[in-house]
C-alpha cells in the first residue's frame, strides 16, 4: 500500500550539464518524501523557431553565451519553494504552479528549459514512486503500442554543412505490421542509401541528427535519391 504522503515533493534540485553536442543544458531532479526520485535533461535543437517557448541562456562569454546557470537558479530559488509540498501525482497542479509563477506567454521568466526539466522530472519521480515505468504511468493500462518511427536519413540546413535548405529528409515506414518491421525497413533503406551515395562519389559523412549530409545539386535531388 502506497502512502500518499510518500508521493509529496520534498526537494527540487538542478544542475548545468552538457548535451550530446557539448552545449550546456538543464538537468532537474525531483525527490519525493518516500525516497523516490526522477531526473530529466532537456537539450534543445540546433534551430529554434521565433514562436517557440523561450529557452533561458546566460549570455556573456562563458560557454559562448549558452550557459544555463540562470535557469538552474530559477529552479532552485523560485520553482522549488512553489512545488515542495505538492503531490507529484497531480501533474496538472505542478505544471500550473510553474505557469502561474512564470506569468509570461512563452516561459521567458523562468525559462522553458527550467520548466520542462522540472515537469518531466516530476512525472518520472511519480512513476517511480508508484512502481510503474513512465510509459505505463502516463498512458495507463492500454499503453501497449509503440509509435511509428520516423527515420531522419538526409540532413541539411542548420543540421549539416552542405548546400541543402531542408533540415531533415525523413522516411515513414508506411504499412509496417510492427515496430520491429518498421525499424528493419528504415535500417535497410539507410544502408542502401549509403551505398548509393558512395557509388556516386558523394559524401557519406553524417550531420547533426545522424542522417547523411552530402552536397547535392538541389533539395529535389535528395528526394530523387530516396525513391531510387
C-alpha positions, 0 to 999 in steps of 0.5 A: 500500500502506497502512502500518499504522503510518500508521493509529496515533493520534498526537494527540487534540485538542478544542475548545468550539464552538457548535451550530446553536442557539448552545449550546456543544458538543464538537468532537474531532479525531483525527490519525493518524501518516500525516497523516490526520485526522477531526473530529466535533461532537456537539450534543445535543437540546433534551430529554434523557431521565433514562436517557440517557448523561450529557452533561458541562456546566460549570455556573456562569454562563458560557454559562448553565451549558452550557459544555463546557470540562470535557469538552474537558479530559477529552479532552485530559488523560485520553482522549488519553494512553489512545488515542495509540498505538492503531490507529484501525482497531480501533474496538472497542479505542478505544471500550473504552479510553474505557469502561474509563477512564470506569468509570461506567454512563452516561459521567458521568466523562468525559462522553458528549459527550467520548466520542462526539466522540472515537469518531466522530472516530476512525472518520472519521480511519480512513476517511480514512486508508484512502481510503474515505468513512465510509459505505463504511468502516463498512458495507463493500462492500454499503453501497449503500442509503440509509435511509428518511427520516423527515420531522419536519413538526409540532413541539411540546413542548420543540421549539416554543412552542405548546400541543402535548405531542408533540415531533415529528409525523413522516411515513414515506414508506411504499412509496417505490421510492427515496430520491429518491421518498421525499424528493419525497413528504415535500417535497410533503406539507410544502408542502401542509401549509403551505398548509393551515395558512395557509388556516386562519389558523394559524401557519406559523412553524417550531420547533426541528427545522424542522417547523411549530409552530402552536397547535392545539386538541389533539395529535389535531388535528395528526394530523387535519391530516396525513391531510387 
